Amino acid sequence: MGVPGWFARERADGDRFADLVDGTESPDGDEFAHELALVGGLRELGAGGAPDAETRQRIRDEIAGRLAEAEAAPKRRGHAVANLAAAAVALVLALGGITLLLSKDALPGDPLYGIKRAGESASLGLTFDEQDKAKKHLEFAANRVGELDELTRQGAPTDAYFTGLTDFETDLRAGVSQLTALVTDQGGQTRLAELRTWARQQSDRLGLQVDLAPAEARDKFSAARALLDKVQERTTDLGSRLVCYTITTGSSDELGAVPAAGDCVRNPDSPDAVLPPVTSSPPSSAPPATPTPSSVPPSSGVDTAAPTGPLAPPTGGTPPPVVATPPPTTRTVPPTTTTSPPPLISIPPLIPELPPIIIG
């Protein structure tokens, strides 16, 4: 049984469209103008993640094989051009993650916004450092604030605001919890100061948007700003406890570790503890005083450090007795004599192979 004429024409149109997509031929006038414009736009989006030539050829061969199967089953009906166009669109979308590229600018409430959030979750799953993961959460939260700003310009519905603010609070809580856990274990006043500044900036951005948002969403804006105020308070309280032995209460809430209260017993081993500088007096060039024995008791009032000898009599009184200084005693050390050992007498052996005889 031969191939029907209508199938041959559609097959020819499909081959023609494939050649135009590959660029081996040029279109005649407005031939496939809409389809080629769509393919060109998708190629521009996927230029950064285009596959290699081997992958292209493999997918092209797979499509050709499926068309061959359709030719072997003549009872199968369909619009060949539409199927080929759908296959071409699916091919381009599959190359380089076009779907994620298309969802890059998606806003809360858009059909591709869920794909965008799924891509962010995948990025978090591939991040293994806890500090980097906390920064990603805060980065995504800041992106939600930027998206809310765009929603106010477009006059989006209330549901879109609720979606964006809910996702903002989710990433904010996750990022702050992970970051405060790191600070509690490793210290880091700088991290807390940066987080406090970031929270204040996001609160200011939301404050500019609340008057432009629908009235039904303003309470949600106020709740988000209150959460940011709580973050600033938490970073301040936690920073004041980093130099203490007891930093947290051991419990946690939506923002992570809860700072301890009460008196602070400073921990000198804390990485955030600032110890006062140690000052040392310069060494004295004078030799240390050596106590001199004296025969005069302390109550006599005589300065034993002064040289001995006759003292000048005090005015209007009886001169004190003169204390004679005993002459220095010399100790004669007897000379030491050493007696040399007597000489050794060695008699050669009388019989060979015997040792000599030594006397002494």
C-alpha positions in Angstrom: 0.0 0.0 0.0 1.4 3.3 -1.0 1.7 6.5 1.0 -1.4 8.8 0.8 -0.9 12.0 -1.1 -1.9 14.2 1.8 0.7 12.5 4.0 3.4 13.0 1.4 2.6 16.7 1.2 2.6 17.1 5.0 5.9 15.2 5.1 7.3 17.6 2.5 6.1 20.6 4.5 7.6 19.1 7.6 10.9 18.6 5.9 10.7 22.1 4.5 10.1 23.5 8.0 13.0 21.5 9.4 15.4 22.8 6.8 14.3 26.4 7.5 14.8 25.8 11.3 18.3 24.3 10.6 19.1 27.3 8.4 20.0 25.2 5.3 17.4 27.0 3.2 15.8 30.5 3.2 12.1 31.1 3.5 10.1 32.3 0.5 8.3 35.5 1.6 6.1 34.9 4.7 6.5 31.1 4.6 6.3 29.8 8.2 6.9 33.4 9.4 5.1 32.9 12.7 6.7 29.5 13.5 10.2 30.7 12.5 9.8 33.9 14.6 8.8 31.7 17.6 11.8 29.4 17.1 14.1 32.4 16.7 12.9 33.9 19.9 13.4 30.7 21.8 16.9 30.3 20.4 17.8 33.7 21.7 16.6 32.8 25.2 18.5 29.5 25.1 21.7 30.7 23.6 23.5 30.6 26.9 22.7 26.9 27.5 22.7 25.5 23.9 23.7 21.8 23.6 26.6 20.5 21.6 26.3 19.2 18.0 26.2 15.6 19.1 23.2 16.1 21.3 21.4 18.0 18.6 22.0 15.2 16.1 20.8 12.6 18.5 17.5 14.4 19.2 17.1 15.1 15.5 17.6 11.4 14.7 15.0 10.5 17.4 12.5 12.8 15.8 13.2 11.4 12.4 12.8 7.9 13.7 9.4 8.8 15.1 8.4 10.2 11.8 9.5 7.0 10.2 7.2 5.1 12.5 4.3 7.3 11.6 5.0 6.6 7.9 4.9 2.8 8.6 1.5 3.2 10.2 -0.7 4.9 7.6 -3.8 4.7 9.7 -2.4 7.2 12.1 -3.8 10.7 11.3 -2.8 14.1 12.5 -1.5 17.4 11.4 2.1 16.7 10.5 3.1 20.4 10.5 1.5 21.0 13.9 3.2 17.9 15.3 6.6 18.9 13.9 6.2 22.5 15.2 5.3 21.1 18.6 8.3 18.8 18.5 10.6 21.7 17.5 9.2 23.9 20.4 9.7 21.0 22.8 13.2 20.5 21.5 14.2 24.1 22.1 12.5 24.3 25.5 14.4 21.2 26.6 17.8 22.6 25.5 19.6 24.5 28.2 16.7 24.8 30.6 14.7 27.3 28.6 11.8 26.9 31.0 13.9 28.3 33.9 15.1 31.1 31.7 11.5 32.0 30.8 10.5 31.9 34.5 13.4 34.2 35.6 11.2 37.3 35.4 8.0 35.6 36.6 6.1 37.4 39.3 3.9 36.0 42.1 0.6 34.9 40.5 2.2 34.2 37.0 2.0 30.7 35.6 5.8 30.3 35.6 6.3 31.6 39.2 6.0 28.0 40.6 8.8 26.9 38.2 10.9 29.8 39.4 10.4 28.8 43.0 11.3 25.2 42.1 14.5 26.4 40.6 15.4 28.3 43.8 14.7 25.2 45.9 17.0 23.2 43.6 19.7 25.8 44.1 19.4 25.5 47.8 19.6 21.7 47.6 22.9 22.0 45.7 24.3 24.4 48.4 26.0 22.5 51.2 27.7 25.3 53.2 25.3 26.5 55.9 26.4 30.2 55.6 26.0 30.2 51.8 22.6 28.6 52.2 21.5 31.2 54.7 22.7 33.9 52.3 20.7 32.4 49.5 17.5 32.4 51.6 18.0 36.1 52.3 18.8 36.8 48.6 15.5 35.1 47.6 13.7 37.1 50.3 15.1 40.3 48.8 14.0 39.2 45.3 10.4 38.8 46.7 10.5 42.5 47.8 11.6 43.5 44.3 8.8 41.5 42.8 6.3 43.2 45.1 7.5 46.5 43.8 6.8 45.4 40.3 3.3 44.2 41.3 2.5 47.7 42.6 3.4 49.1 39.2 1.3 46.6 37.3 -1.7 46.9 39.6 -1.7 43.1 40.3 -4.6 41.4 42.2 -4.5 40.9 46.0 -3.7 37.2 45.7 -0.4 37.9 44.1 0.6 40.1 47.0 -0.3 37.4 49.5 1.8 34.9 47.6 4.8 37.1 47.4 4.7 38.2 51.0 4.2 34.7 52.3 7.2 33.5 50.3 9.2 36.5 51.6 8.5 35.6 55.2 9.3 31.9 54.6 12.8 32.7 53.2 13.4 35.4 55.8 12.7 33.0 58.7 14.9 30.3 57.2 17.8 32.6 56.5 17.8 34.3 59.9 17.5 30.9 61.7 20.5 29.5 59.9 22.6 32.6 60.3 21.9 33.1 64.0 22.8 29.4 64.6 26.2 30.0 62.9 26.8 33.1 65.0 26.0 31.3 68.2 28.4 28.5 67.5 31.2 30.5 65.8 30.7 34.1 66.8 30.5 37.0 64.5 29.4 40.5 65.4 30.0 41.6 61.8 27.4 39.1 60.5 24.8 40.3 62.9 25.5 43.9 62.0 25.1 43.1 58.3 21.9 41.2 58.9 20.5 44.1 61.0 21.3 46.6 58.2 19.7 44.3 55.6 16.5 43.9 57.6 16.2 47.7 58.0 16.7 48.2 54.3 14.0 45.7 53.4 11.6 47.2 55.9 12.1 50.6 54.2 11.4 49.2 50.8 8.2 47.6 52.0 7.2 50.8 53.6 7.4 52.6 50.2 5.1 49.9 48.7 2.4 49.6 51.3 0.5 52.7 50.2 0.4 51.6 46.6 -0.8 48.0 47.4 -4.5 47.1 47.6 -6.1 47.8 50.9 -6.7 44.1 51.6 -3.0 43.4 51.4 -1.8 46.2 53.7 -2.2 44.2 56.8 0.1 41.5 55.3 2.6 44.3 54.5 2.5 45.4 58.2 3.0 41.8 59.4 6.1 41.5 57.2 7.6 44.8 58.5 6.9 43.7 62.1 8.8 40.5 61.4 11.7 42.6 60.1 11.6 44.7 63.2 11.8 41.6 65.2 14.9 40.5 63.3 16.6 43.8 64.1 15.8 43.4 67.8 17.0 39.7 67.7 20.3 40.6 66.2 20.8 43.4 68.8 20.0 41.1 71.8 22.1 38.2 70.4 25.1 40.5 69.7 25.1 41.7 73.3 25.3 38.1 74.6 28.1 36.9 72.4 30.7 37.8 75.0 28.9 35.9 77.8 29.2 32.4 78.9 25.4 31.9 78.4 24.4 33.2 75.0 21.0 31.6 74.4 18.3 30.0 76.5 18.6 26.7 74.7 15.2 27.2 73.0 14.3 28.6 69.6 11.4 30.2 67.8 10.6 31.2 64.2 13.8 33.3 64.0 16.1 30.7 65.5 18.0 30.8 68.9 16.5 32.9 71.6 19.0 35.1 73.4 19.5 34.6 77.2 18.4 37.2 79.7 19.9 38.3 83.0 23.4 39.0 84.2 26.2 38.5 81.7 29.3 36.6 82.9 31.9 37.5 80.4 33.7 34.7 78.6 37.3 35.8 77.9 37.6 32.9 75.4 34.8 34.1 73.2 35.9 35.2 69.7 33.9 38.4 70.2 35.4 39.3 73.6 37.5 42.4 73.5 40.2 42.2 76.2 41.9 45.4 77.5 45.5 45.9 76.4 48.2 44.7 78.8 50.6 47.5 79.7 54.0 46.8 81.3 56.3 49.3 83.0 59.7 49.7 81.4 62.5 47.8 83.1 64.5 49.9 85.5 68.2 50.3 84.8 69.1 50.5 88.6 70.1 47.2 90.1 67.8 45.8 92.8 68.6 46.8 96.3 70.4 44.1 98.4 69.6 44.0 102.0 72.6 44.7 104.3 72.7 43.1 107.7 73.0 45.6 110.6 73.8 45.2 114.2 71.5 48.1 115.1 67.9 47.2 115.8 65.3 49.0 113.7 64.0 51.0 116.7 67.4 52.7 117.1 66.7 55.1 114.3 70.1 54.6 112.7 70.1 54.4 108.8 71.9 51.1 108.2 72.1 51.8 104.5 74.5 54.8 105.2 78.2 54.1 105.5 79.3 53.2 109.1 81.6 55.5 111.1 81.3 58.4 113.4 78.0 60.3 113.0 77.5 64.0 113.4 75.9 64.8 116.7 72.4 66.1 116.4 71.8 69.7 117.3 70.9 70.2 121.0 71.4 66.6 122.1 73.8 64.0 123.3 75.9 62.5 120.5 75.1 58.8 120.0 77.7 56.2 120.7 80.1 55.3 117.9 79.6 51.7 116.7 82.9 50.2 115.6 82.8 48.2 112.4 84.3 44.8 112.9 87.2 44.1 110.6 86.5 41.8 107.7 87.3 38.2 108.3 89.2 36.2 105.8 88.9 32.4 105.5 91.9 30.5 104.4 91.0 27.6 102.1 93.5 24.7 102.5 95.1 23.7 99.2 93.8 20.5 97.7 96.3 17.9 96.7 95.7 15.0 94.4 97.6 11.8 94.6 98.4 10.2 91.3 97.8 6.5 91.0 100.8 4.2 91.0 102.1 3.1 87.6 100.8 -0.1 86.2 103.2 -3.0 85.7 102.5 -5.1 82.6 104.2 -8.5 82.2 104.1 -10.0 78.7 102.4 -13.4 78.5 104.7 -16.3 79.2 102.7 -18.6 77.0 101.4 -17.5 73.6 97.7 -16.9 73.1 97.4 -15.9 76.8 96.7 -12.3 78.0 99.4 -10.2 79.6 99.7 -10.0 83.4 99.0 -6.4 84.8 99.9 -5.5 88.4 98.7 -2.3 89.9 
